Amino acid sequence: MPAVFLVLMPFMQGCGDFWQAPSGGSGSGSGTSTSLSSGIFYVINQTAKQIVAYQINSGSLNTIGAYTLNSAPSAITIAPGNGFLYVSTVTGIYLYTINSGGSLTAGNNGDAISSDVAAAMAVDTTGTWLVDAETVTGGVTLNAISITSTGTLNSTTEQTQTFTVANASVDQMALSGDDANIFLALGEGGTLIDPFTSTNPNPLGGHASTIATTTTGASALSVAVDPGSTATAPRLFYIGETEAVSSSGGLRAFDYSSLSSGTATEISGSPYASGGLAPTAILPDPTGAYVFVASGQGATSDGILQGFNIASNTANSTTTYSLSSISSIATGIQPAGLAEDSNENFVFAVSSGGSDDLDIYLFDTTTLGKLDASNLSTSTGTDPTGAIAVAAQTP
């Protein structure tokens, strides 16, 4: 399932350099070498206004191409089947056709396919709908637009719903793999959950619910859903919040099945300390065994990437879940997005600050779920800072 990871973090400016992340997360040429290869992945750089396509071949990071945008990007998503890539900018949404080998060709003659100024986007698993979210005065607007066979959007089918949510600011979106729910992290506005039905002419539910933040003044910055499909519902969904654990950032985990009752149930032990101030990106591993959280630590300090094991226990026909810490490793300054390559060999973290804004990690060969820094970390595009989102092709 393609994923989008975007967070803009103005509140982190001035947080200072009072915490030092574990060593080894960033720095070109440092870290473990490898002979492994990856699937194709894409990074958007807001400062350079670029999409950069990459692939790792036998331990060597290769740039497939860099594509300049007309305006600063804010979000990226890949349609199922890896045929189309969508990027949102301050002037609208643009389409790229993904060619053999991962290179991109601008669609729609290079013109925007939608005027929506989306802060977050996702495509459903059927490839039928592109869903985007915009921050509006007093709340958030969700738009669902059907996708044509050429990847363009059919504006005549666009469905729009606006929800009143106090102090809302769209940070991140996740669409569950069973195509049943849209999750939006809305900063101090909490997390909005809107039912979704891809087979309906209007797939948006229209009766969204909101999960409040753990404390007043905290912010929901990230959201993710466990792997699932139209045949298998996910087990858990996650929210990354500031001030969730002793005034620091935390990962909240909820039982996905509880949504059917109308009340989201947080699992025992949640929230879990994520090791940083601002948990800005969450990555559930496709195997369902692990979940990773990237957190920022201020304008000058490295961020931290924390891993968790996911355990299940079934008693009296009831299954419960729990998380336990694996290990942590440093990221670049102000991490903004996470993705795992389609070969499941690498985890990518992008950061909006620091000399290396793309960190690439390997799975440890001894400790399951532990990440090791590779020697492949680099700066993206023509600017060493400003990477804000990463998306990887699916298998």
C-alpha positions in Angstrom: 0.0 0.0 0.0 1.6 3.3 -1.0 2.2 5.7 1.8 2.6 9.3 2.1 4.6 11.0 4.9 4.5 14.7 5.4 4.9 17.0 8.4 5.7 20.7 8.5 7.1 21.5 12.0 7.2 25.3 12.6 6.9 24.8 16.4 10.2 23.0 16.5 12.2 26.1 15.7 14.2 27.2 18.7 13.9 23.9 20.6 17.6 24.0 21.0 20.4 21.4 21.0 19.8 20.0 24.5 19.6 16.3 23.4 22.0 14.2 21.5 20.7 11.4 19.3 22.5 8.0 19.2 25.4 8.1 16.7 25.4 6.6 13.3 22.1 7.9 11.7 23.4 10.4 9.2 26.6 11.3 7.3 27.6 10.4 3.8 30.0 7.5 3.6 29.5 6.4 7.2 27.7 3.2 8.3 27.5 -0.4 7.1 28.2 -1.3 3.5 25.9 -3.8 1.7 25.4 -5.7 -1.5 21.6 -5.6 -1.3 19.3 -4.0 -3.8 16.1 -2.0 -3.4 13.0 -1.2 -5.3 12.5 2.2 -6.8 11.6 5.1 -4.5 11.0 8.8 -4.8 11.9 11.8 -2.6 10.4 15.3 -2.8 12.6 18.2 -1.9 10.7 21.4 -0.9 13.7 23.7 -1.0 14.9 22.6 -4.4 11.3 22.1 -5.8 12.2 18.6 -7.1 11.2 15.0 -7.2 14.2 12.7 -7.2 14.0 9.0 -8.2 16.4 6.5 -6.7 17.2 2.8 -6.7 19.9 0.9 -4.8 21.7 -1.7 -7.0 24.0 -4.2 -5.3 24.8 -1.7 -2.6 25.2 1.4 -4.8 22.7 4.2 -4.6 21.8 5.3 -8.1 19.9 8.5 -9.1 17.4 7.6 -11.8 16.4 11.2 -12.4 15.6 14.6 -10.9 12.5 16.4 -12.0 12.0 20.1 -11.3 8.5 21.3 -10.2 6.9 24.6 -10.9 6.3 25.3 -7.3 7.1 23.9 -3.8 5.8 20.4 -3.2 3.9 19.3 -0.1 3.0 15.6 -0.5 3.5 12.6 -2.7 1.7 9.3 -3.4 2.0 6.4 -5.8 -1.0 4.6 -7.2 -1.3 0.8 -6.9 0.5 -1.0 -9.7 3.2 1.7 -9.7 1.9 3.3 -12.9 1.3 6.8 -11.7 2.8 9.2 -9.2 1.0 12.3 -7.8 2.7 15.3 -6.2 0.8 18.1 -4.5 2.2 21.6 -4.6 1.1 25.1 -3.6 -0.4 25.5 -7.1 -2.2 22.2 -7.3 -1.8 18.4 -7.9 0.5 17.1 -10.7 0.6 13.7 -12.4 3.7 11.8 -13.5 3.6 8.5 -15.4 6.1 6.0 -14.0 8.1 4.4 -16.9 10.0 1.2 -16.9 13.0 1.6 -14.8 11.4 4.2 -12.6 11.9 7.4 -14.6 9.0 9.9 -14.7 7.1 11.6 -17.5 5.0 14.6 -16.8 1.3 13.9 -17.5 -1.5 16.2 -18.7 1.1 18.2 -20.7 2.7 19.3 -17.5 -0.4 21.1 -16.3 -2.0 20.6 -12.9 -4.7 17.9 -12.9 -6.4 19.5 -9.8 -6.4 22.9 -8.2 -6.6 21.4 -4.7 -3.8 22.6 -2.5 -3.4 19.4 -0.7 -1.3 19.0 2.5 -1.7 15.2 2.3 -2.9 12.6 -0.3 -3.6 8.9 -0.7 -4.9 6.6 -3.4 -7.2 3.7 -2.5 -6.1 0.1 -3.1 -8.3 -0.2 -6.2 -6.7 2.8 -7.8 -10.1 4.3 -8.3 -9.9 7.3 -6.1 -7.3 10.0 -5.1 -8.2 11.5 -1.7 -6.6 14.7 -0.6 -7.0 16.9 2.4 -6.7 20.7 2.8 -6.6 22.9 5.9 -9.4 25.5 5.8 -10.6 28.1 8.2 -12.1 26.3 11.2 -11.5 22.8 10.0 -10.4 20.5 7.2 -11.7 19.7 3.7 -11.5 16.2 2.3 -11.7 15.7 -1.5 -12.2 12.4 -3.4 -11.7 12.4 -7.2 -11.9 9.4 -9.5 -8.9 8.4 -11.4 -9.1 7.8 -15.2 -7.3 5.1 -17.1 -4.5 7.6 -18.0 -4.0 8.7 -14.4 -5.7 12.0 -14.8 -8.6 13.0 -12.4 -12.2 13.2 -13.4 -13.2 16.6 -11.9 -16.9 15.9 -12.6 -16.9 13.2 -10.0 -15.1 15.1 -7.3 -16.7 14.7 -3.9 -16.0 17.2 -1.2 -16.8 17.3 2.5 -15.7 19.9 5.1 -15.5 19.1 8.8 -15.4 21.7 11.6 -12.5 20.9 13.8 -11.1 23.5 16.2 -7.3 24.3 15.9 -7.0 21.8 13.0 -4.0 21.8 10.6 -3.5 18.9 8.2 -0.2 17.1 8.9 -0.6 13.6 7.5 -3.1 11.1 6.0 -3.4 7.4 6.0 -6.0 5.3 4.1 -6.5 1.8 5.6 -5.7 -1.2 3.4 -9.3 -2.4 3.6 -10.4 0.9 2.0 -12.7 1.5 5.0 -11.3 4.5 6.8 -9.3 7.7 6.2 -7.2 8.9 9.1 -6.0 12.5 9.3 -3.5 13.9 11.9 -4.7 17.5 12.5 -2.2 18.9 15.0 -4.0 20.4 18.0 -7.2 19.4 16.4 -6.5 15.7 17.2 -7.0 12.9 14.7 -10.0 12.7 12.4 -11.4 9.4 11.1 -13.8 9.4 8.2 -15.4 6.2 6.8 -14.6 5.4 3.2 -16.3 3.1 0.6 -14.5 3.0 -2.7 -17.5 1.3 -4.5 -19.8 4.3 -3.7 -20.3 7.2 -6.1 -19.4 9.3 -3.1 -16.8 7.3 -1.1 -16.5 9.7 1.7 -18.4 8.8 4.9 -19.7 12.3 5.9 -19.9 11.4 9.6 -16.3 11.6 10.8 -15.2 11.2 14.4 -12.3 12.8 16.1 -9.8 11.4 18.7 -8.7 14.2 21.0 -5.0 14.6 21.9 -3.8 13.1 25.2 -3.3 16.5 26.7 -4.4 20.1 26.0 -2.0 21.8 23.7 -0.5 18.6 22.3 -0.5 18.0 18.6 -1.2 14.9 16.5 1.5 15.0 13.9 1.5 11.6 12.2 -0.8 8.7 11.5 -0.5 5.2 10.1 -2.4 1.9 9.8 -1.1 -1.7 10.1 -0.9 -3.7 6.9 -4.2 -5.0 5.7 -6.2 -5.6 2.5 -9.7 -5.6 1.3 -9.9 -9.2 2.5 -8.1 -8.7 5.8 -8.8 -5.8 8.2 -5.8 -4.2 9.9 -5.1 -5.0 13.5 -3.9 -1.6 14.8 -3.7 2.1 13.8 -1.3 4.6 15.2 -1.1 8.3 16.1 2.1 10.2 16.8 1.6 13.0 19.3 3.7 15.6 21.1 3.5 15.6 24.9 2.0 12.1 24.9 4.5 10.7 27.4 5.8 12.9 30.2 5.9 16.0 28.0 7.7 14.2 25.2 6.5 12.6 22.0 4.7 9.3 22.0 3.2 6.6 19.8 -0.5 5.9 20.5 -1.8 2.5 19.3 -5.5 1.6 18.9 -7.4 -1.5 18.1 -8.7 -1.1 14.6 -11.6 -3.5 15.1 -13.0 -1.1 17.8 -13.9 1.4 15.1 -16.9 -0.8 14.1 -18.4 0.0 17.5 -18.0 3.7 17.0 -15.4 4.2 19.7 -11.7 3.9 19.2 -10.1 1.8 21.9 -6.5 2.5 22.8 -4.5 -0.7 23.6 -3.1 -1.3 27.1 0.3 0.3 27.6 -0.3 3.1 25.0 1.0 5.7 24.5 4.6 4.4 24.1 7.6 6.8 24.4 9.0 7.4 21.0 12.2 8.9 22.2 11.8 12.4 20.8 9.8 15.6 21.1 7.8 15.4 17.9 6.8 12.0 16.3 6.5 13.2 12.8 6.4 9.9 10.8 5.2 6.3 11.5 6.1 3.3 9.4 4.4 -0.1 10.1 6.5 -2.9 8.6 4.7 -4.9 5.9 5.3 -8.1 7.7 3.2 -6.8 10.7 6.0 -7.6 13.1 7.3 -4.1 13.7 6.5 -0.4 13.7 9.0 2.5 13.4 8.6 6.1 14.6 10.7 9.1 13.6 10.8 12.1 15.9 12.4 15.5 15.7 14.4 17.1 18.5 14.7 20.7 17.5 16.2 22.9 14.8 19.8 21.8 15.3 19.7 18.3 16.8 19.5 15.0 15.0 16.2 13.2 15.2 15.6 9.7 16.4 14.1 6.6 14.8 12.6 4.3 17.3 11.5 0.7 16.6 8.9 -1.4 18.3 8.0 -5.1 18.3 4.3 -5.9 18.0 3.1 -8.9 20.0 -0.3 -10.5 20.1 -2.0 -12.6 22.7 -5.2 -14.6 22.2 -7.3 -15.7 25.2 -11.0 -16.6 25.3 -11.3 -15.8 21.6 -10.1 -12.3 22.2 -6.8 -11.0 20.7 -4.9 -8.2 22.4 -1.8 -6.5 21.2 1.2 -4.9 22.9 4.4 -3.0 21.8 7.9 -3.3 23.1 11.0 -1.2 22.3 13.6 -2.7 20.0 16.3 0.0 19.5 16.8 3.5 18.3 19.1 5.2 15.8 19.7 8.8 14.7 18.1 10.5 11.7 18.8 13.8 10.1 17.6 17.1 11.6 13.7 17.4 11.7 12.7 14.0 10.1 9.6 14.3 8.0 8.9 10.9 6.3 9.6 7.2 6.3 9.2 4.4 3.8 10.4 0.8 3.3 11.5 -0.4 -0.1 9.5 -3.0 -2.0 12.3 -5.6 -1.5 12.0 -5.1 2.3 15.8 -4.6 2.5 15.9 -0.9 3.4 14.1 1.8 5.4 14.4 5.4 4.2 14.1 8.5 6.4 13.9 12.0 4.9 14.6 15.1 6.9 14.1 18.8 6.2 17.3 19.9 7.9 20.9 18.8 8.1 23.6 18.1 5.5 22.2 14.7 4.6 18.4 14.8 4.2 18.1 11.1 3.0 19.1 8.5 5.6 19.1 4.8 4.5 19.0 2.0 7.0 19.6 -1.8 6.8 17.9 -4.5 8.9 20.3 -5.9 11.4 21.3 -9.5 10.7 21.3 -10.5 14.4 18.5 -8.6 16.2 15.1 -8.9 14.5 13.7 -5.4 13.7 16.8 -3.5 14.6 17.9 -0.9 12.1 21.6 -0.2 11.3 22.9 2.9 9.5 24.2 2.2 6.0 26.9 4.0 4.1 24.3 5.2 1.5 22.9 8.3 3.3 23.0 11.4 1.1 21.6 14.8 0.2 18.8 14.9 -2.3 18.5 16.9 -5.5 20.4 20.1 -5.9 19.9 21.2 -2.3 21.3 19.4 0.8 18.3 20.2 2.9 14.5 20.3 2.4 13.4 16.6 1.9 9.9 16.4 3.3 8.4 13.1 2.0 9.4 9.8 0.5 7.3 7.2 -1.3 8.4 3.7 -2.4 7.0 1.5 -5.2 5.0 -1.5 -4.0 6.0 -5.1 -4.8 
